[in-house]
Amino acid sequence: MADCQEIPVEELEAADRDNAKIVNLFHYAKDPQRTHGVPCKFVLYEGEPFVETKKRIQLRIGANDKDFARFKFSLVTATIFKQPTVVEDRT
């Protein structure tokens, strides 16, 4: 039997916002085809600074500060899983 998750209000309201897009959020090790953990949906907002997006990701997945500081972020094209594009903070 599959685990169930409550759909966050933010995700439910995303369809009503022009600047919101729902994406798949997942963990992988070195290769996007080597996933681990529990994938989930996540809302991205156009124009939101990535540092704010990262704070929302941390809250969504419940990672502590020490572990989260080691995370790297990538954009992965879902159709072909080519080499991911690393996302960096701009300060």
Long-range contacts (C-beta under 8 A, 24 or more apart in sequence): 3-38, 5-40, 7-41, 8-43, 8-60, 10-43, 11-41, 11-42, 11-43, 14-43, 17-45, 19-45, 19-46, 19-47, 20-44, 20-45, 20-46, 21-46, 24-78, 25-57, 25-60, 25-61, 28-76, 32-74, 32-76, 32-81, 32-84, 33-81, 49-90, 50-87, 50-88, 50-89, 50-90, 51-89, 51-91, 54-89
